C-alpha cells in the first residue's frame, strides 16, 4: 500500500491504486489482516474517485454556451 494520503491524490492516482488493491484482493494471496487493510484502503480510494468525479461533473455542468454552441465561460457553482 502506498503511504500517500488518499485526500491528496488526483483522480488518476486514486484510480490506479484502487486497481492495484482490487487485483491483490482478487488474487486472494494476501493474509486476512492485510486483506482487511487493503479493503479499507480500497474503500477510501473509491470514495476519493467518486468525489473527484462529482467535482468534475459540477464544473462541466456550469459551462455556459454562447448562441453558436461554443463555450463562453463558466458560472460559479453555488456553495463552493
Residue, then its C-alpha position, 0 to 999 in steps of 0.5 A: x500500500x502506498x503511504x500517500x494520503x488518499x485526500x491528496x491524490x488526483x483522480x488518476x492516482x486514486x484510480x490506479x491504486x484502487x486497481x492495484x488493491x482490487x487485483x491483490x484482493x482478487x488474487x486472494x494471496x494476501x493474509x486476512x489482516x492485510x486483506x482487511x487493510x487493503x479493503x479499507x484502503x480500497x474503500x477510501x480510494x473509491x470514495x476519493x474517485x467518486x468525489x473527484x468525479x462529482x467535482x468534475x461533473x459540477x464544473x462541466x455542468x456550469x459551462x455556459x454556451x454562447x448562441x453558436x454552441x461554443x463555450x463562453x465561460x463558466x458560472x460559479x457553482x453555488x456553495x463552493 
